[in-house]
């Protein structure tokens, strides 16, 4: 999992991080990640195998409670996401306010800044352990929807694929994801701990996710437009994959919102 290389450690085989400060991502990392990003396919394959194998094994077994581990898991990811949102959000806000929208989208300094580069790298790495969300769903025998595992796999693949090229728009994508996850995992932690949380909170999270996907599509459009002018570093293939991903998320989250909240409310009214 961790391989030492002098003053550096190789984390998950994705690249190199300075072990002495743990806030530095040397340029060697960019070279290594150009090939090591493909390991995300291995993680995805193992994840898919666990989903289908785990559900099969749990069919004839009693569900596990796992309430305390779930609280700790969700709380850990919530704290991580909050710190990530604050650090990347402050950086992006500074660029936006001082240099404007175009610079916030096109500038690659997000990947190499003294603080933001650590949180960019941490974001990419976090997409592997976040697959652990599904372990709790399988072992607790809860409903596993397509959106859940599709989202986990595609975010992992795209994040590792894009990070190696330091593509434009990454600062927006990562900051939005950190922000939504900060709220989402806090909600999960409260629910797992047994607190009664308003249904409106869950609706707000889903609406935030839908908004995130719309903004993601807009950012892709801006990257493509400014790339034609030679002002944004990206490539058409990346923009296509990113746009397809965000559009598919938008459709799936809208469908989930309708089924979980609007459709369910109509059914409850009919019963009344």
C-alpha positions in Angstrom: 0.0 0.0 0.0 2.8 2.4 0.9 6.2 2.1 -0.7 9.1 4.1 0.5 11.4 5.8 -2.0 14.0 7.8 -0.2 12.4 10.9 1.3 9.1 10.0 -0.5 6.4 7.4 -0.2 4.3 6.0 -3.0 0.6 6.0 -1.9 -1.6 3.4 -3.5 0.8 3.3 -6.4 -0.7 6.6 -7.8 2.3 8.8 -7.3 4.8 10.2 -4.9 4.3 12.4 -1.8 7.0 14.0 0.3 7.0 12.0 3.5 8.9 14.7 5.5 6.2 17.3 5.1 3.3 15.4 3.6 2.2 18.6 1.9 4.4 18.4 -1.2 3.7 16.7 -4.4 7.0 16.7 -6.5 7.0 16.8 -10.2 8.0 13.1 -10.4 4.4 12.4 -9.3 3.0 13.7 -12.6 5.2 11.3 -14.6 4.3 8.3 -12.4 0.6 9.0 -12.4 0.5 8.9 -16.2 0.8 5.1 -16.0 -0.3 4.3 -12.5 -3.7 5.9 -12.9 -4.7 2.7 -14.7 -4.7 1.0 -11.4 -8.0 2.6 -10.8 -9.5 -0.1 -13.1 -8.1 -2.7 -10.8 -9.8 -1.1 -7.8 -13.0 -0.7 -9.7 -13.0 -4.4 -10.7 -12.4 -5.6 -7.2 -15.1 -3.2 -6.0 -17.6 -4.7 -8.5 -16.6 -8.2 -7.6 -17.2 -7.4 -3.9 -20.7 -6.0 -4.7 -21.9 -9.0 -6.5 -20.1 -11.6 -4.4 -21.0 -9.8 -1.2 -24.7 -9.6 -2.0 -24.7 -13.3 -2.9 -23.0 -14.3 0.4 -25.3 -12.1 2.5 -28.5 -13.5 0.9 -28.7 -16.3 3.5 -27.1 -14.5 6.3 -28.4 -12.2 9.0 -27.5 -8.6 8.5 -24.8 -6.9 10.6 -25.7 -3.9 12.7 -22.3 -2.1 12.4 -23.8 1.1 13.8 -20.7 2.3 15.7 -18.3 1.6 12.9 -20.6 3.4 10.5 -20.7 6.4 12.7 -16.9 6.5 12.9 -16.6 5.9 9.1 -19.0 8.7 8.2 -17.7 11.1 10.8 -14.1 10.5 9.5 -15.1 11.3 5.9 -17.2 14.2 7.0 -14.2 15.8 8.9 -11.9 15.1 6.0 -14.4 16.6 3.5 -14.9 19.7 5.7 -11.2 20.4 5.9 -10.9 19.8 2.2 -13.8 22.1 1.4 -12.4 24.9 3.6 -8.9 24.7 2.2 -9.8 24.4 -1.5 -12.8 26.7 -1.2 -10.6 29.5 0.3 -8.1 29.1 -2.4 -10.7 29.1 -5.2 -12.5 32.0 -3.7 -9.2 34.0 -3.6 -8.5 33.2 -7.3 -12.1 34.0 -8.3 -12.1 37.4 -6.4 -8.7 38.6 -7.4 -8.2 37.1 -10.9 -11.7 36.4 -12.2 -13.8 33.4 -13.4 -11.6 32.5 -16.4 -8.5 32.3 -14.2 -10.3 30.2 -11.6 -11.2 27.7 -14.3 -8.1 27.7 -16.5 -5.3 28.3 -14.0 -3.3 25.2 -13.1 -1.9 26.7 -9.9 -4.6 24.7 -8.0 -2.5 21.6 -8.6 0.8 23.1 -7.5 0.0 25.7 -4.9 1.6 25.1 -1.4 -1.7 24.1 0.2 -4.1 23.3 -2.6 -1.8 20.7 -4.2 -2.0 18.5 -1.1 -5.8 18.7 -1.0 -6.0 18.0 -4.7 -3.8 14.9 -4.3 -5.7 13.9 -1.1 -9.0 14.2 -3.1 -7.9 11.9 -5.8 -6.6 9.3 -3.3 -9.8 9.5 -1.2 -11.9 8.1 -4.1 -10.4 4.6 -3.4 -11.2 4.4 0.3 -14.6 6.0 -0.3 -15.6 2.7 -2.0 -15.9 1.4 1.6 -19.3 3.1 1.8 -20.7 0.1 -0.1 -19.3 -2.4 2.4 -21.7 -1.1 5.0 -24.7 -1.3 2.6 -23.9 -4.9 1.7 -23.2 -6.1 5.2 -26.2 -4.3 6.6 -28.4 -5.7 3.8 -29.6 -2.3 2.7 -30.9 -1.4 -0.7 -28.1 -0.8 -3.2 -29.1 1.4 -6.0 -27.4 1.7 -9.4 -26.6 5.4 -8.8 -24.5 4.6 -5.7 -22.0 2.1 -7.2 -22.0 3.7 -10.7 -21.1 7.1 -9.1 -18.3 5.6 -7.0 -16.7 3.7 -9.9 -16.8 6.6 -12.5 -15.6 9.2 -10.0 -12.6 7.0 -9.1 -11.8 6.4 -12.8 -12.2 10.0 -13.9 -10.4 11.5 -11.0 -7.3 9.4 -11.4 -7.4 9.8 -15.2 -7.6 13.6 -15.1 -5.2 14.2 -12.2 -2.2 13.1 -14.3 -2.8 15.9 -16.8 -3.7 18.7 -14.4 -6.7 19.6 -16.6 -8.5 22.9 -16.3 -11.6 23.0 -14.2 -10.2 20.6 -11.6 -10.3 23.2 -8.9 -14.0 23.7 -9.4 -14.7 20.0 -9.6 -12.8 19.1 -6.4 -14.0 22.0 -4.4 -17.7 21.3 -5.2 -17.2 17.6 -4.4 -15.5 18.4 -1.1 -18.4 20.8 -0.2 -21.2 18.4 -1.0 -19.5 15.5 0.7 -18.9 17.6 3.9 -22.7 18.0 4.2 -23.6 14.5 3.0 -21.2 12.6 5.3 -22.2 14.8 8.3 -25.8 13.8 7.5 -24.9 10.1 7.4 -23.0 10.3 10.6 -26.0 11.9 12.4 -28.3 9.3 11.0 -26.0 6.4 12.0 -25.7 7.9 15.5 -29.5 7.7 15.9 -30.4 11.4 15.5 -33.6 12.3 13.9 -32.8 14.5 10.9 -35.4 16.4 8.9 -36.3 15.0 5.5 -35.6 18.5 4.1 -32.0 18.0 5.0 -31.8 15.0 2.7 -33.6 16.8 0.0 -31.2 19.7 0.3 -28.2 17.3 -0.2 -29.7 15.8 -3.3 -30.6 19.2 -4.7 -27.0 20.3 -4.0 -25.7 17.3 -5.9 -28.0 18.1 -8.9 -26.7 21.7 -8.8 -23.1 20.4 -8.7 -23.7 18.4 -11.9 -25.2 21.4 -13.7 -22.2 23.6 -12.7 -19.9 20.8 -13.8 -21.4 20.8 -17.2 -21.1 24.6 -17.4 -17.4 24.4 -16.4 -16.8 21.8 -19.1 -18.3 24.2 -21.6 -16.1 27.1 -20.5 -13.0 24.9 -20.6 -13.8 23.8 -24.1 -14.5 27.4 -25.2 -11.4 28.8 -23.7 -9.3 25.9 -24.8 -10.0 26.9 -28.4 -8.5 30.2 -27.6 -5.4 28.6 -26.1 -6.2 29.8 -22.6 -7.2 26.5 -20.9 -5.1 23.4 -20.6 -7.2 20.3 -21.3 -8.0 18.0 -24.2 -11.2 17.1 -26.0 -11.3 13.5 -24.9 -11.2 14.6 -21.2 -14.0 17.1 -21.8 -16.1 14.5 -23.5 -15.7 11.9 -20.7 -16.3 14.6 -18.1 -19.4 15.9 -19.8 -20.9 12.5 -20.2 -20.2 11.7 -16.6 -21.8 14.9 -15.3 -24.8 14.6 -17.6 -25.4 11.0 -16.5 -25.2 12.0 -12.9 -27.6 14.9 -13.5 -30.2 12.5 -15.0 -29.7 9.9 -12.3 -29.9 12.3 -9.4 -33.0 14.0 -10.8 -34.6 10.6 -11.1 -33.6 9.7 -7.5 -35.0 13.0 -6.3 -38.3 12.4 -8.0 -38.6 8.8 -6.7 -37.4 9.4 -3.2 -39.2 12.7 -2.4 -41.8 13.8 -4.9 -43.1 10.3 -5.9 -43.0 9.1 -2.3 -44.9 12.2 -1.1 -47.7 11.6 -3.7 -48.0 8.0 -2.6 -48.3 9.1 1.0 -51.1 11.6 0.1 -53.0 8.9 -1.8 -52.8 6.6 1.3 -54.1 9.4 3.5 
